[in-house]
Amino acid sequence: MFSNSRRLPRLVSAIVVCQLAGIVGSVFTVSSIPTWYAGLEKPFFAPPNWLFAPVWLSLYTLMGVSLYLVWSRGVDDRSVRAALSVFGIQLVLNALWSVLFFGLRSPLLGLIEIAALWIAIVATIVLFYRVSRAAGLLLVPYIAWVTIAAALNGFIWSLNP
């Protein structure tokens, strides 16, 4: 467990790491939203574009808090190391989706990748929950949003041959 003087910097670090994944993804997303993405046919349940930024900002913050809760249990514990490793994989997959979907403008590659991301998030939730119930539960909104994103991605792929 971290001492009191080390808790806040580590919490901030965990949140920043997660927000950085969002920043990497946004590099590929921002320029494509008003151009390529705007021209795609989308299903009826597609959220308005303005909603994505605040939702992702919130989700990356929750992910950071969740990461901190597991990290604070100490990296000497094998279950913590495993959970953190899987978290790292899902975070890379999270950023990679934007590169594939928006950067390469490939709904098919995005769909394949988001399936892997979804599995990695579920694995992260399970491993985090075993270390800290709160940490696992904090990731539930994330898997819910990625489930919607996966459905949206699939419909975009099918509607835009």
C-alpha contacts under 8 A as a table, 3 or more apart, distances in Angstrom:
res1	aa1	res2	aa2	distance
1	M	72	S	5.39
1	M	73	R	5.44
1	M	74	G	6.06
2	F	5	S	7.99
2	F	6	R	5.96
2	F	7	R	5.94
2	F	72	S	6.02
2	F	74	G	7.97
3	S	6	R	5.42
3	S	7	R	6.43
4	N	7	R	5.37
4	N	8	L	7.77
5	S	8	L	7.11
6	R	9	P	5.76
6	R	10	R	6.23
7	R	10	R	5.28
7	R	11	L	6.04
8	L	11	L	5.01
8	L	12	V	6.07
9	P	12	V	5.12
9	P	13	S	6.01
10	R	13	S	4.89
10	R	14	A	6.09
10	R	68	Y	6.91
11	L	14	A	5.18
11	L	15	I	6.33
11	L	64	G	7.31
11	L	65	V	6.58
11	L	68	Y	5.48
12	V	15	I	5.17
12	V	16	V	6.04
12	V	64	G	8.00
13	S	16	V	5.03
13	S	17	V	6.13
14	A	17	V	5.26
14	A	18	C	6.53
14	A	64	G	4.77
14	A	65	V	6.83
14	A	67	L	6.15
14	A	68	Y	5.65
15	I	18	C	5.26
15	I	19	Q	6.15
15	I	60	Y	7.00
15	I	61	T	5.52
15	I	62	L	7.90
15	I	63	M	7.15
15	I	64	G	3.81
15	I	65	V	6.32
15	I	67	L	7.93
15	I	68	Y	7.90
16	V	19	Q	4.94
16	V	20	L	6.02
16	V	64	G	7.24
17	V	20	L	5.17
17	V	21	A	6.75
17	V	64	G	7.25
18	C	21	A	5.30
18	C	22	G	6.79
18	C	60	Y	5.35
18	C	61	T	7.07
18	C	63	M	6.60
18	C	64	G	5.62
18	C	91	L	7.36
19	Q	22	G	4.99
19	Q	23	I	6.30
19	Q	57	L	7.20
19	Q	60	Y	5.51
19	Q	61	T	7.02
19	Q	64	G	7.92
20	L	23	I	4.86
20	L	24	V	6.17
21	A	24	V	5.16
21	A	25	G	6.28
21	A	91	L	6.70
21	A	92	V	7.32
21	A	94	N	7.28
21	A	95	A	5.49
22	G	25	G	5.04
22	G	26	S	6.02
22	G	56	W	7.38
22	G	57	L	7.73
22	G	60	Y	7.18
22	G	95	A	6.60
23	I	26	S	4.96
23	I	27	V	6.38
24	V	27	V	5.43
24	V	28	F	7.37
24	V	95	A	6.24
25	G	28	F	5.65
25	G	29	T	6.32
25	G	94	N	7.85
25	G	95	A	4.84
25	G	96	L	7.16
25	G	97	W	7.64
25	G	98	S	5.03
25	G	99	V	6.62
26	S	29	T	4.64
26	S	30	V	5.60
26	S	98	S	7.33
27	V	30	V	6.14
27	V	31	S	7.65
28	F	31	S	6.74
28	F	32	S	7.08
28	F	98	S	6.08
28	F	99	V	5.79
28	F	102	F	5.80
28	F	103	G	4.92
29	T	32	S	5.34
29	T	33	I	6.26
29	T	98	S	6.27
29	T	99	V	7.89
29	T	102	F	5.44
29	T	103	G	6.94
30	V	33	I	5.63
30	V	34	P	7.82
31	S	34	P	6.64
31	S	35	T	7.05
32	S	35	T	5.19
32	S	36	W	5.20
32	S	37	Y	5.78
32	S	38	A	7.98
32	S	102	F	6.11
32	S	103	G	7.63
33	I	36	W	6.33
33	I	37	Y	4.82
33	I	38	A	5.90
33	I	49	N	7.84
34	P	37	Y	6.44
34	P	38	A	5.31
35	T	38	A	5.45
35	T	39	G	6.59
36	W	39	G	5.41
36	W	40	L	6.79
36	W	105	R	7.66
37	Y	40	L	5.33
37	Y	102	F	7.80
40	L	156	I	7.21
40	L	160	N	6.66
41	E	156	I	6.53
41	E	159	L	6.11
41	E	160	N	6.36
42	K	46	A	6.30
42	K	152	L	7.56
42	K	155	F	6.94
42	K	156	I	5.56
42	K	159	L	7.07
43	P	46	A	5.69
43	P	152	L	7.03
43	P	155	F	6.33
43	P	156	I	7.15
45	F	152	L	7.74
46	A	152	L	6.51
47	P	51	L	6.66
47	P	52	F	7.73
48	P	51	L	5.71
48	P	52	F	7.61
49	N	52	F	5.86
50	W	53	A	6.54
50	W	54	P	7.82
51	L	54	P	5.93
51	L	55	V	6.23
52	F	55	V	5.28
52	F	56	W	6.02
53	A	56	W	5.30
53	A	57	L	6.02
54	P	57	L	5.04
54	P	58	S	6.14
55	V	58	S	5.19
55	V	59	L	6.11
56	W	59	L	4.88
56	W	60	Y	5.94
57	L	60	Y	5.34
57	L	61	T	6.27
58	S	61	T	5.12
58	S	62	L	6.26
59	L	62	L	5.04
59	L	63	M	6.06
59	L	141	P	7.19
59	L	142	Y	5.92
60	Y	63	M	4.91
60	Y	64	G	6.10
61	T	64	G	5.01
61	T	65	V	6.31
62	L	65	V	5.15
62	L	66	S	6.07
62	L	138	L	5.97
62	L	139	L	6.92
63	M	66	S	4.99
63	M	67	L	5.99
63	M	138	L	7.00
63	M	139	L	6.31
63	M	142	Y	7.89
64	G	67	L	4.94
64	G	68	Y	6.12
65	V	68	Y	5.03
65	V	69	L	6.26
65	V	135	A	7.44
65	V	138	L	7.89
66	S	69	L	5.17
66	S	70	V	6.54
66	S	128	F	7.93
66	S	134	A	7.31
66	S	135	A	4.22
66	S	136	G	7.02
66	S	138	L	6.00
66	S	139	L	7.13
67	L	70	V	5.37
67	L	71	W	5.98
67	L	84	L	7.52
67	L	87	F	7.85
67	L	135	A	7.03
68	Y	71	W	4.93
68	Y	72	S	5.78
69	L	72	S	5.28
69	L	73	R	6.92
69	L	132	S	6.87
69	L	134	A	7.80
69	L	135	A	5.89
70	V	73	R	5.49
70	V	74	G	7.72
70	V	80	V	6.38
70	V	83	A	7.75
70	V	84	L	7.55
70	V	128	F	6.54
70	V	131	V	6.31
70	V	132	S	6.33
70	V	135	A	6.61
71	W	74	G	5.78
71	W	75	V	6.56
71	W	80	V	6.89
71	W	84	L	7.33
73	R	77	D	7.68
73	R	80	V	7.05
73	R	131	V	7.75
74	G	77	D	6.15
74	G	80	V	6.97
75	V	78	R	7.31
75	V	80	V	5.84
75	V	81	R	5.64
76	D	80	V	7.58
76	D	81	R	7.39
77	D	80	V	5.31
77	D	81	R	6.44
78	R	81	R	5.13
78	R	82	A	6.21
79	S	82	A	5.10
79	S	83	A	6.10
79	S	127	L	7.48
79	S	131	V	7.01
80	V	83	A	5.07
80	V	84	L	6.05
80	V	128	F	7.89
80	V	131	V	6.64
81	R	84	L	5.12
81	R	85	S	6.07
82	A	85	S	5.12
82	A	86	V	6.33
82	A	127	L	7.55
83	A	86	V	5.31
83	A	87	F	6.10
83	A	124	T	6.23
83	A	127	L	5.12
83	A	128	F	5.82
84	L	87	F	4.90
84	L	88	G	6.14
85	S	88	G	5.10
85	S	89	I	6.41
86	V	89	I	5.03
86	V	90	Q	6.29
86	V	120	A	6.87
86	V	123	A	7.17
86	V	124	T	5.79
87	F	90	Q	5.21
87	F	91	L	6.13
87	F	120	A	7.73
87	F	121	I	7.57
87	F	124	T	5.59
88	G	91	L	5.07
88	G	92	V	6.31
89	I	92	V	5.26
89	I	93	L	6.23
89	I	120	A	7.19
90	Q	93	L	4.90
90	Q	94	N	5.94
90	Q	117	L	5.87
90	Q	120	A	5.25
90	Q	121	I	6.01
90	Q	124	T	7.64
91	L	94	N	4.91
91	L	95	A	6.51
92	V	95	A	5.33
92	V	96	L	6.09
93	L	96	L	4.87
93	L	97	W	6.22
93	L	113	E	7.34
93	L	114	I	7.83
93	L	116	A	7.68
93	L	117	L	5.60
94	N	97	W	5.58
94	N	98	S	7.48
94	N	114	I	7.95
94	N	117	L	6.47
95	A	98	S	5.74
95	A	99	V	6.93
96	L	99	V	5.04
96	L	100	L	6.31
96	L	113	E	7.90
97	W	100	L	5.19
97	W	101	F	5.89
97	W	102	F	7.99
97	W	110	G	5.60
97	W	113	E	6.21
97	W	114	I	6.46
98	S	101	F	5.22
98	S	102	F	5.29
98	S	103	G	6.43
98	S	110	G	7.67
99	V	102	F	5.73
99	V	103	G	4.42
99	V	104	L	6.28
100	L	103	G	5.55
100	L	104	L	4.98
100	L	105	R	6.50
100	L	106	S	5.92
100	L	107	P	7.68
100	L	109	L	5.96
100	L	110	G	5.38
101	F	104	L	5.95
101	F	105	R	4.95
101	F	106	S	4.78
101	F	107	P	5.26
101	F	108	L	7.82
101	F	109	L	6.66
101	F	110	G	4.63
102	F	105	R	4.62
102	F	106	S	6.96
103	G	106	S	7.95
106	S	109	L	5.41
106	S	110	G	6.12
107	P	110	G	4.87
107	P	111	L	5.94
107	P	153	N	6.28
107	P	154	G	7.51
107	P	156	I	6.78
107	P	157	W	5.07
108	L	111	L	5.05
108	L	112	I	6.33
108	L	154	G	7.93
108	L	157	W	6.02
109	L	112	I	5.17
109	L	113	E	6.06
110	G	113	E	5.07
110	G	114	I	5.89
110	G	153	N	7.07
111	L	114	I	5.18
111	L	115	A	6.34
111	L	150	A	6.64
111	L	153	N	5.90
111	L	154	G	6.08
111	L	157	W	7.76
112	I	115	A	5.42
112	I	116	A	6.82
113	E	116	A	5.16
113	E	117	L	6.20
114	I	117	L	4.69
114	I	118	W	5.95
114	I	146	V	7.85
114	I	150	A	6.14
115	A	118	W	5.12
115	A	119	I	6.41
115	A	150	A	7.25
116	A	119	I	5.22
116	A	120	A	6.20
117	L	120	A	5.00
117	L	121	I	6.11
118	W	121	I	5.12
118	W	122	V	6.29
118	W	143	I	6.96
118	W	146	V	6.81
118	W	147	T	7.26
119	I	122	V	5.18
119	I	123	A	6.24
120	A	123	A	5.05
120	A	124	T	6.07
121	I	124	T	4.90
121	I	125	I	6.11
121	I	143	I	6.51
122	V	125	I	5.08
122	V	126	V	6.27
122	V	143	I	7.25
123	A	126	V	5.18
123	A	127	L	6.17
124	T	127	L	5.16
124	T	128	F	5.80
124	T	136	G	7.71
125	I	128	F	5.13
125	I	129	Y	5.85
125	I	135	A	7.82
125	I	136	G	4.73
125	I	137	L	7.39
125	I	139	L	6.31
125	I	140	V	7.62
126	V	129	Y	5.20
126	V	130	R	6.40
126	V	136	G	6.70
127	L	130	R	5.25
127	L	131	V	6.66
127	L	136	G	7.60
128	F	131	V	5.17
128	F	132	S	5.84
128	F	133	R	7.15
128	F	135	A	5.73
128	F	136	G	4.81
129	Y	132	S	4.95
129	Y	133	R	4.39
129	Y	134	A	7.01
129	Y	135	A	6.08
129	Y	136	G	4.04
129	Y	137	L	7.02
130	R	133	R	6.60
130	R	136	G	7.77
131	V	135	A	7.82
132	S	135	A	5.16
132	S	136	G	6.45
133	R	136	G	5.25
133	R	137	L	6.18
134	A	137	L	5.08
134	A	138	L	6.03
135	A	138	L	5.26
135	A	139	L	6.92
136	G	139	L	5.56
136	G	140	V	7.20
137	L	140	V	5.37
138	L	141	P	6.95
138	L	142	Y	8.00
139	L	142	Y	5.12
139	L	143	I	6.51
140	V	143	I	5.31
140	V	144	A	6.21
141	P	144	A	4.98
141	P	145	W	6.13
142	Y	145	W	5.21
142	Y	146	V	6.14
143	I	146	V	5.04
143	I	147	T	5.97
144	A	147	T	5.11
144	A	148	I	6.49
145	W	148	I	5.13
145	W	149	A	6.11
146	V	149	A	4.71
146	V	150	A	5.90
147	T	150	A	5.08
147	T	151	A	6.33
148	I	151	A	5.14
148	I	152	L	6.11
149	A	152	L	4.94
149	A	153	N	5.93
150	A	153	N	4.96
150	A	154	G	6.08
151	A	154	G	5.05
151	A	155	F	6.21
152	L	155	F	5.19
152	L	156	I	6.09
153	N	156	I	5.12
153	N	157	W	6.15
154	G	157	W	5.12
154	G	158	S	6.28
155	F	158	S	5.06
155	F	159	L	5.90
156	I	159	L	5.10
156	I	160	N	5.92
157	W	160	N	5.49
157	W	161	P	6.68
158	S	161	P	6.29
